[in-house]
């Protein structure tokens, strides 16, 4: 991802171009809730145009990391920069350049899709007519344009998820944060969204993808970051992690690095209780 520009020579030019190609920079990020330390010194540098798979067991600190980057949580120590902006000093402007699909969204389902999406577009500074035109086109492409003026409360889970995905991309963000974005989508839509993420990455967008579906993370991610107990325990391409751990799948890598290897015994015990008369 590092590039050197002939226009600016020497070490200063090199450092300037490194900075331009970094979308997310996290230095010694720490966060505690009372006496419980959740993040214990996260250090990451993520380049523009990368799809990052951010994984870890429940309680590892994944959601806390993402919420800090989104500006939803304060009280942390360390430094977080998004697109060259220290989010502790400029808490508004960088948000115009990011998009977010949460795992559980409080979508305003009493609104129609048109009302909701144009509202989101205007929040990001778009003109109503432009937001309206783009939103309708995107809903048509995802095969839900026929319900553009229907209330979201009448939508299926998959339809609501498509609306959320559209809302996160409507303003053409440079960094996209996704938390279980494929939830509720049918198989065809999953293929479309996965391919769309690849296209966005080729366009230089940075995608921070958090999911428990290991096979999806394995297939779409340029780089996988595994967090456990508030620290990064693995960081690299899948092939690198596989070679280091001698496991054949991301699920195997995950289980080995997190120390979870009794899933078969738990499953057997669970089924044996079900079978009790």
C-alpha positions in Angstrom: 0.0 0.0 0.0 3.0 2.4 0.5 3.6 4.6 -2.5 6.4 6.9 -3.4 5.7 10.1 -5.4 8.4 11.5 -7.6 6.9 14.9 -7.0 8.1 15.1 -3.4 11.6 13.7 -2.9 13.6 12.6 0.1 12.4 11.2 3.5 9.9 14.0 4.0 8.2 13.0 0.7 8.3 9.4 1.6 6.6 10.0 5.0 4.0 12.3 3.4 3.0 9.6 1.0 2.9 7.0 3.7 0.5 9.2 5.6 -1.7 9.7 2.6 -2.1 6.0 2.1 -3.1 5.3 5.7 -6.8 5.3 6.3 -6.9 4.3 9.9 -4.1 4.7 12.5 -4.5 3.4 16.1 -1.7 3.9 18.6 -1.7 2.3 22.1 -5.5 2.4 22.3 -6.8 1.6 25.8 -10.2 1.6 27.3 -11.6 0.5 30.6 -15.1 0.3 32.1 -14.6 0.9 35.8 -11.9 -1.5 36.9 -12.3 -3.8 33.8 -9.7 -3.1 31.1 -11.4 -3.9 27.7 -8.7 -2.7 25.3 -5.1 -3.1 26.5 -2.9 -1.3 23.9 -4.2 -1.8 20.4 -1.8 -0.7 17.6 -3.0 -0.8 14.0 -2.2 0.9 10.7 -4.7 0.2 7.9 -4.1 1.3 4.4 -6.6 2.7 1.9 -8.2 0.2 -0.3 -7.9 -2.7 2.2 -10.7 -5.0 3.4 -9.9 -5.8 7.0 -11.5 -8.7 8.8 -11.7 -7.8 12.5 -12.5 -10.9 14.5 -12.4 -12.2 18.0 -14.5 -14.0 20.7 -17.3 -12.2 22.5 -16.0 -9.7 24.9 -12.6 -9.4 23.2 -13.1 -5.7 22.5 -14.2 -5.6 18.9 -17.3 -3.5 19.3 -15.5 -1.1 21.7 -12.8 -0.6 19.1 -15.3 0.2 16.4 -17.5 2.4 18.6 -14.4 4.5 19.5 -13.5 4.9 15.8 -17.1 6.0 15.1 -17.0 8.6 17.9 -19.7 6.8 19.9 -17.4 6.2 23.0 -15.1 8.6 24.8 -12.9 8.1 27.8 -10.2 6.1 26.0 -6.5 6.8 26.0 -4.1 6.5 23.0 -4.5 8.0 19.6 -7.0 7.2 16.8 -6.8 8.9 13.4 -9.2 8.4 10.6 -8.2 9.7 7.2 -5.5 11.8 8.8 -7.8 13.3 11.4 -7.3 12.8 15.1 -10.8 12.0 16.1 -10.3 13.4 19.6 -9.7 16.9 18.2 -12.1 16.9 15.2 -15.2 14.9 16.1 -17.5 16.0 13.3 -15.8 16.4 9.9 -14.3 13.0 9.5 -17.7 11.4 10.1 -18.9 12.8 6.7 -16.4 10.4 5.1 -17.3 7.2 6.9 -20.3 4.8 6.7 -21.5 2.3 9.2 -23.8 -0.8 9.2 -24.4 -1.8 12.8 -25.1 -5.4 13.9 -28.4 -4.2 15.5 -29.8 -1.0 14.1 -32.5 1.3 15.5 -33.9 2.0 12.1 -36.8 4.5 11.9 -39.3 1.9 10.6 -42.3 4.2 10.9 -40.8 6.1 7.9 -40.9 5.1 4.3 -37.6 4.0 2.7 -37.6 7.3 0.7 -38.1 9.4 3.9 -35.4 7.5 5.8 -32.8 7.4 3.1 -33.2 11.1 2.1 -33.0 12.0 5.8 -29.7 10.1 6.1 -28.4 11.7 2.9 -29.2 15.2 4.2 -27.5 14.4 7.5 -24.3 13.8 5.5 -24.8 17.1 3.6 -26.4 15.8 0.4 -29.1 17.8 -1.3 -32.5 16.2 -1.1 -33.0 15.6 -4.8 -29.6 14.0 -5.2 -30.1 11.8 -2.2 -33.6 10.8 -3.5 -32.3 9.9 -6.9 -29.4 7.9 -5.7 -31.4 6.1 -3.0 -34.1 5.1 -5.6 -31.5 3.9 -8.0 -29.7 1.8 -5.4 -32.9 0.2 -4.2 -33.8 -0.7 -7.8 -30.4 -2.3 -8.2 -31.0 -4.4 -5.0 -34.4 -5.3 -6.3 -36.5 -3.5 -3.7 -37.3 -0.3 -5.6 -40.9 -1.3 -5.7 -41.2 -0.6 -1.9 -39.4 2.8 -1.9 -42.5 4.6 -0.7 -43.6 1.8 1.7 -43.1 2.0 5.5 -40.0 0.2 6.6 -42.0 -1.5 9.3 -43.6 -3.7 6.6 -40.2 -4.9 5.3 -38.6 -8.3 5.9 -35.3 -8.5 7.8 -33.4 -8.8 4.6 -35.1 -5.8 3.0 -34.3 -3.7 6.1 -30.7 -4.9 5.9 -30.5 -3.7 2.3 -31.8 -0.3 3.3 -29.1 -0.1 6.0 -26.4 -1.0 3.5 -27.7 1.7 1.1 -27.8 4.3 3.9 -24.2 3.6 4.8 -23.0 4.1 1.2 -25.4 6.8 -0.1 -22.8 9.6 0.5 -19.9 7.7 -1.0 -17.8 7.3 2.1 -14.1 6.6 2.1 -14.1 4.3 5.1 -16.9 1.8 5.7 -17.5 0.0 9.0 -19.5 -3.2 8.8 -20.8 -5.3 11.7 -22.4 -8.5 10.5 -23.6 -6.8 7.3 -24.9 -10.0 5.6 -27.4 -10.7 8.4 -30.8 -11.6 7.0 -29.7 -11.4 3.3 -30.6 -14.2 0.9 -27.9 -16.1 -0.9 -28.0 -14.0 -4.1 -27.8 -10.8 -2.2 -24.9 -12.1 -0.2 -23.0 -12.7 -3.4 -23.8 -9.2 -4.6 -22.7 -7.5 -1.4 -19.5 -9.5 -1.3 -18.6 -8.5 -4.8 -19.6 -4.9 -4.2 -17.1 -4.8 -1.3 -14.4 -6.0 -3.6 -15.3 -3.3 -6.2 -15.3 -0.6 -3.5 -11.8 -1.7 -2.2 -10.5 -1.5 -5.8 -11.8 2.0 -5.9 -9.7 2.8 -2.9 -12.3 2.5 -0.2 -11.3 1.0 3.2 -13.6 -1.6 4.6 -13.4 -2.6 8.3 -15.4 -5.8 8.5 -16.4 -7.4 11.7 -18.2 -10.8 11.7 -18.4 -14.2 13.4 -18.9 -15.9 10.0 -15.4 -17.1 9.5 -15.7 -18.4 6.0 -16.9 -15.0 4.7 -14.2 -13.2 6.5 -11.6 -15.6 5.1 -12.8 -15.1 1.5 -13.2 -11.3 1.4 -10.5 -10.0 3.6 -7.1 -8.7 2.4 -5.9 -8.8 6.0 -7.3 -10.4 9.1 -6.9 -9.0 12.6 -7.7 -11.3 15.5 -8.2 -9.7 18.9 -8.4 -11.5 22.2 -8.7 -10.1 25.7 -8.2 -6.6 24.5 -5.0 -7.2 22.5 -4.1 -8.1 18.9 -2.9 -11.7 18.8 -2.8 -12.1 15.0 -2.5 -9.7 12.1 -1.9 -10.6 8.5 -3.3 -12.2 5.3 -5.1 -15.5 5.8 -2.3 -17.5 4.1 0.2 -16.0 6.6 -2.0 -16.9 9.6 -2.6 -20.3 8.2 1.0 -21.1 7.7 2.0 -19.8 11.2 -0.7 -21.9 12.9 -0.7 -24.9 10.6 -4.5 -24.8 10.4 -6.4 -25.2 7.1 -9.2 -22.7 7.8 -9.8 -19.4 9.5 -12.1 -21.2 11.9 -9.2 -23.5 12.8 -6.8 -20.5 13.2 -9.4 -18.7 15.3 -9.9 -21.7 17.6 -6.1 -22.3 18.0 -5.2 -18.7 18.8 -8.1 -18.1 21.1 -7.5 -21.4 22.9 -11.0 -22.7 22.2 -10.8 -26.4 21.3 -13.7 -28.1 23.1 -16.5 -27.2 20.7 -17.1 -30.9 19.8 -17.4 -31.9 23.5 -19.8 -29.1 24.2 -21.9 -30.0 21.2 -22.0 -33.7 22.2 -23.1 -32.7 25.7 -25.8 -30.4 24.5 -27.3 -33.0 22.2 -27.1 -35.7 24.9 -29.3 -33.5 27.1 -31.8 -32.9 24.3 -32.1 -36.6 23.9 -32.9 -37.2 27.6 -36.4 -38.6 28.2 
